[in-house]
């Protein structure tokens, strides 16, 4: 979520300024030191770059993974890699005690990633979640209508939609409204007060809405499937009744022997139905539905834990500039949000069996290459 939404009080730090005045402030003298946040962001950057790069290499090079759905994963991996380029600036700020020394151009790029590109990642996650809902609820329609061309068009729409809404805000702020780094107390901040209504509406559309939908998709799909299963269970005994009454009339009435015969025949029929092999297509469909549910559950959980806190408090901070969070609360929210880019490859590897198989194939090829002949 945009760091520019944070009140300036979150960036107060102890500085030793040289020849400082109100409007003409020279660079502060800073001391570099490793803080816990600097260590965390460095580790997160390494894991995120490694995981998303591996995911992208697997999806691009393995022909068996070139499916319409995996195009969304490719798009998300590219968006994550672009988003991770803001972390070096954050690490530098952590090392200097939250003093921005990277310059104005770097600040503009940093705010673009935090305001504009961040919203693209939110909607990429929403696109993946809605796609899984379609595959689970309407599998026949999904198999016939979901093509690579449709997936490519939806990815382009996501990028165009988020940039059409948020890019003008960033451009106006960069050109006309944003204070200099020195005027902001040597912090990189957008002047969202000058575009207050724009900022509020954009946050609702681009941040709060996709998170709310992602949190709801799993429980909605889960209970819809449960209701469908219960409905089928209620219909099944009605369909089985004619099969139980298929004995000759001479054996079906009048004696204890006939009753026993009916019972034995029913049990035999049930055993035959229970031992009847399930078609391979049905097994594959069940596995896909199960993996789709796992993916939905993980994405809903991540939206709730990772993005919801920082999005909510950033929005409240925009509405009320006097908001002050407890000490280190904002650091925790920032860490939870930043870790999502590293968690995405792990989520997909955990929930998609074909992707795990591709990892094993790549590992075996790598080992075989260096194995002595």
Beta strands, then each sheet from edge to edge (+ up, - down):
end
